[in-house]
């Protein structure tokens, strides 16, 4: 990189992607972010009755195997589209409108077999050194933000005299010229950062997000289905047991990691359907560090920070 590279850099101000979900408007970042995948999952879930999948209103903290199965299968389908298409839109035509259409989501939903797990999704590199933060005020101003340098300590390189640690998200580039994210001058590769927001009648309703690479769309889905479909508070939704489909440190294949608070019977049923299940800690940092702020109808703001992290929810 040269001084001229830095001098010519310009930040992009982009229009968020949006899809409808249960009468709300879900917003996320466009390519080269994976935000499209987070929205695609919600589009697919619109074709399912999440409350019915949950299993029982008498056990609001303990969804059954059907809930987890559909969440994971919808994620796989969304990730397959992401891996095929998402890159720098200046270098490739990405059919975002089609991929987030109601018709495409219906076709994707029909591909989900409630009895068997799909096994076609390829794993992404699990590295990450990321934080999410959100803020909101009584006037309706809200910010959902992610900062990341990618690997722990990023590139490990601080240019002399700057004090700036250079990130290394270029790791997502491929040296295969046929790959959608093949390396090229001035090109931006796919990245996983996708801070999110849910609008009600055009105004912020839920500010939410998490760190965690491929876990970001999955944790976002957990928060939305629990808060919107099941009526949980942000605190309960963030605290509740989570899952993660994909790779973790030292793991070369995809598996479905379930937190230890998820019932053994649920884990066994998911394994019977073909999921490669691995049980992890009861509050495992692998599941991301989520946060959320909800605008309640009485004008109050209700916030939550993840007990899996060292963050906090604060009011001033």
C-alpha positions in Angstrom: 0.0 0.0 0.0 1.2 3.5 -0.8 0.5 7.0 0.5 -1.5 7.5 -2.7 -3.7 4.5 -2.0 -4.7 6.1 1.3 -5.1 9.6 -0.2 -7.5 8.3 -2.9 -9.6 6.3 -0.4 -13.3 7.3 -0.1 -15.8 5.9 2.3 -19.1 4.8 0.8 -22.5 5.9 2.1 -24.8 3.1 1.1 -28.6 2.5 1.1 -29.4 -0.4 3.5 -31.1 -3.5 2.1 -34.6 -4.1 3.6 -37.1 -6.9 3.7 -40.4 -7.3 5.5 -40.7 -9.5 8.5 -44.0 -10.0 10.4 -45.1 -6.4 9.6 -41.7 -4.9 10.5 -38.9 -3.8 8.2 -35.5 -5.5 8.7 -32.5 -3.4 7.6 -28.9 -4.6 6.9 -25.9 -3.7 4.9 -25.6 -4.4 1.2 -22.7 -6.3 -0.5 -19.8 -6.5 0.0 -21.3 -7.3 3.5 -23.0 -10.6 4.2 -26.0 -8.6 5.4 -27.9 -10.0 2.5 -27.7 -13.5 4.1 -29.1 -12.2 7.4 -32.1 -10.8 5.5 -32.5 -13.9 3.4 -32.9 -16.1 6.5 -35.8 -13.9 7.7 -37.4 -14.0 4.2 -37.3 -17.8 4.3 -38.7 -17.9 7.9 -41.7 -15.8 6.8 -42.9 -19.1 5.2 -42.9 -20.9 8.6 -45.0 -20.5 11.8 -42.2 -19.9 14.3 -44.5 -20.2 17.3 -45.7 -23.6 16.1 -42.1 -24.7 15.4 -41.2 -23.6 19.0 -43.2 -26.5 20.3 -45.0 -25.2 23.4 -46.0 -21.8 24.9 -45.7 -23.5 28.2 -41.9 -23.7 27.8 -41.0 -20.3 26.5 -37.3 -20.8 27.2 -37.0 -24.3 25.6 -37.8 -24.5 21.9 -38.0 -28.0 20.4 -35.9 -29.6 17.7 -38.1 -28.2 14.9 -37.2 -24.6 15.8 -33.5 -25.3 15.7 -33.7 -27.4 12.6 -35.5 -24.8 10.5 -33.2 -22.0 11.7 -30.1 -24.0 10.7 -31.5 -25.2 7.4 -32.6 -21.6 6.4 -29.1 -20.5 7.3 -27.5 -23.0 5.0 -29.6 -21.9 2.1 -28.9 -18.2 2.7 -25.1 -18.9 3.1 -25.1 -20.9 -0.2 -26.4 -17.8 -2.0 -24.0 -15.6 -0.2 -21.0 -17.7 -1.1 -22.0 -17.8 -4.7 -22.7 -14.1 -5.2 -21.5 -11.7 -2.5 -18.4 -9.7 -3.4 -17.6 -6.1 -4.3 -20.6 -4.9 -6.3 -18.3 -2.7 -8.4 -16.7 -5.8 -9.8 -19.7 -8.1 -10.2 -23.4 -7.9 -10.9 -25.2 -9.3 -7.8 -28.9 -10.1 -8.2 -29.8 -8.8 -4.8 -33.4 -8.0 -5.6 -34.0 -11.6 -6.9 -32.1 -13.2 -4.0 -34.2 -11.3 -1.4 -37.5 -11.7 -3.3 -40.6 -13.3 -1.7 -40.7 -15.8 -4.6 -37.1 -16.9 -4.1 -37.7 -17.3 -0.4 -40.7 -19.5 -1.0 -38.6 -21.7 -3.3 -35.9 -21.9 -0.7 -38.4 -22.7 2.1 -39.7 -25.6 0.0 -36.2 -27.1 -0.1 -36.2 -27.6 3.7 -36.9 -31.2 4.7 -38.1 -31.3 8.3 -36.8 -34.9 8.6 -33.2 -34.5 7.2 -30.4 -31.9 7.4 -28.8 -30.6 4.3 -25.0 -30.9 4.0 -24.0 -28.7 1.1 -22.9 -25.4 2.7 -19.1 -24.8 2.8 -17.4 -23.4 5.9 -15.9 -20.0 6.2 -12.7 -19.2 8.1 -13.8 -18.8 11.8 -11.3 -16.1 12.8 -12.5 -12.8 14.3 -11.7 -9.9 16.6 -14.9 -7.8 16.5 -17.3 -5.8 18.6 -20.9 -4.7 18.1 -22.4 -1.6 19.8 -25.7 0.1 19.5 -27.1 3.3 20.9 -30.6 5.0 20.8 -32.3 8.0 22.2 -35.8 9.2 23.0 -36.0 11.3 19.8 -35.7 8.1 17.7 -32.0 8.5 16.7 -30.3 5.1 16.6 -27.0 3.6 15.6 -26.1 0.0 15.0 -22.3 -0.4 14.5 -19.6 -3.1 14.1 -15.9 -2.6 14.3 -13.5 -5.3 13.4 -9.9 -6.0 12.6 -10.6 -9.6 11.7 -7.8 -11.9 13.1 -6.8 -11.4 16.7 -4.4 -8.4 16.5 -5.3 -8.3 12.8 -2.3 -8.2 10.5 0.0 -7.7 13.4 1.5 -4.8 11.6 1.6 -1.2 12.8 3.2 1.2 10.3 5.9 3.2 12.0 4.8 6.4 13.6 1.0 5.8 13.1 -0.1 3.8 16.1 -2.7 2.2 13.7 -3.0 -1.6 13.6 -3.8 -2.7 10.1 -6.7 -5.1 9.7 -6.4 -8.2 7.5 -9.9 -8.9 6.1 -8.2 -9.4 2.8 -7.9 -13.0 4.0 -11.3 -13.6 2.4 -9.8 -13.0 -1.1 -9.1 -16.0 -3.2 -6.1 -16.5 -5.5 -8.4 -18.6 -7.8 -9.3 -16.4 -10.7 -12.6 -18.2 -11.1 -13.7 -17.3 -7.5 -16.2 -14.6 -7.0 -13.8 -13.0 -4.5 -10.7 -13.4 -6.5 -8.0 -10.9 -5.6 -7.9 -7.8 -7.8 -6.6 -4.2 -7.5 -9.0 -1.8 -5.7 -11.4 -4.6 -5.1 -13.1 -5.2 -1.8 -13.8 -8.8 -0.7 -16.8 -10.3 1.0 -16.8 -9.5 4.7 -19.1 -10.8 7.5 -19.9 -7.5 9.3 -23.6 -6.7 9.3 -25.0 -4.5 12.1 -28.8 -4.6 12.0 -31.9 -2.7 12.8 -35.6 -3.4 12.7 -38.1 -0.6 11.9 -41.7 -0.2 12.8 -43.7 2.3 10.6 -40.4 3.6 9.3 -38.9 4.3 12.7 -36.3 2.4 14.7 -37.9 -0.4 16.8 -35.0 -2.8 17.5 -31.3 -2.0 17.3 -29.3 -5.2 17.4 -26.2 -7.1 16.4 -23.3 -9.3 17.5 -19.7 -10.2 16.7 -19.0 -13.7 15.5 -18.4 -14.1 11.7 -20.8 -16.6 10.3 -22.6 -16.6 13.7 -23.8 -13.0 13.1 -26.8 -13.9 10.9 -27.6 -16.8 13.2 -27.6 -14.8 16.4 -29.6 -12.1 14.7 -32.2 -14.7 13.7 -32.3 -15.9 17.3 -33.0 -12.4 18.6 -35.6 -11.6 16.0 -37.6 -14.8 16.3 -37.5 -14.6 20.1 -38.4 -10.9 20.4 -40.8 -10.6 17.5 -42.3 -14.1 17.2 -42.2 -15.1 20.8 -42.6 -11.8 22.5 -39.5 -12.1 24.7 -37.7 -9.1 26.2 -34.2 -8.2 24.8 -32.6 -9.5 28.0 -34.3 -12.9 27.8 -33.7 -13.2 24.1 -30.0 -12.3 24.4 -29.5 -14.6 27.4 -31.4 -17.6 26.0 -29.4 -20.7 24.8 -28.0 -20.3 21.2 -26.7 -22.4 18.4 -23.9 -22.0 15.8 -23.7 -23.7 12.5 -20.2 -23.6 11.1 -16.6 -24.0 11.9 -14.8 -23.1 15.2 -11.1 -22.8 16.0 -9.2 -26.0 15.1 -12.3 -27.5 13.4 -12.0 -28.2 9.7 -15.6 -29.2 9.1 -19.0 -27.8 9.7 -20.9 -28.9 12.7 -23.9 -27.6 14.8 -22.7 -26.4 18.1 -25.4 -26.2 20.8 -25.0 -24.5 24.2 -25.2 -26.9 27.1 -28.5 -25.5 28.4 -30.3 -27.0 25.4 -32.1 -30.2 26.4 -30.4 -33.5 25.6 -33.5 -34.7 23.9 -33.4 -31.8 21.5 -29.8 -32.5 20.7 -30.4 -36.2 20.1 -33.3 -35.4 17.8 -31.2 -33.0 15.7 -28.5 -35.7 15.5 -31.1 -38.2 14.3 -32.0 -35.7 11.5 -28.4 -35.7 10.3 -26.9 -32.7 12.1 -23.4 -33.2 13.3 -24.1 -32.0 16.9 -21.4 -30.8 19.3 -22.4 -29.6 22.8 -20.4 -26.6 24.1 -20.5 -24.5 27.3 -23.7 -23.2 28.8 -22.7 -19.6 28.0 -20.1 -20.0 25.3 -18.3 -17.1 23.7 -18.4 -19.0 20.4 -22.0 -17.9 20.2 -21.0 -14.2 19.8 -21.4 -11.2 22.0 -24.9 -9.9 21.2 -26.7 -6.7 22.2 -30.1 -5.2 21.6 -32.1 -2.0 22.3 -35.9 -2.1 22.0 -38.2 0.9 21.7 -41.2 0.0 23.9 -44.6 1.4 23.1 -44.6 3.4 26.4 -41.6 5.4 25.2 -39.1 3.6 27.3 -35.9 2.1 25.9 -35.0 -1.5 27.0 -31.5 -2.7 26.4 -29.5 -5.9 26.9 -25.9 -7.0 26.8 -24.6 -10.5 26.4 -23.6 -12.4 29.5 -21.1 -14.2 27.2 -19.1 -10.9 26.9 -17.7 -8.1 29.0 -20.1 -5.6 27.6 -22.9 -3.7 29.4 -26.3 -2.1 28.7 -26.3 1.5 30.1 -28.9 4.3 30.3 -28.1 7.9 30.8 
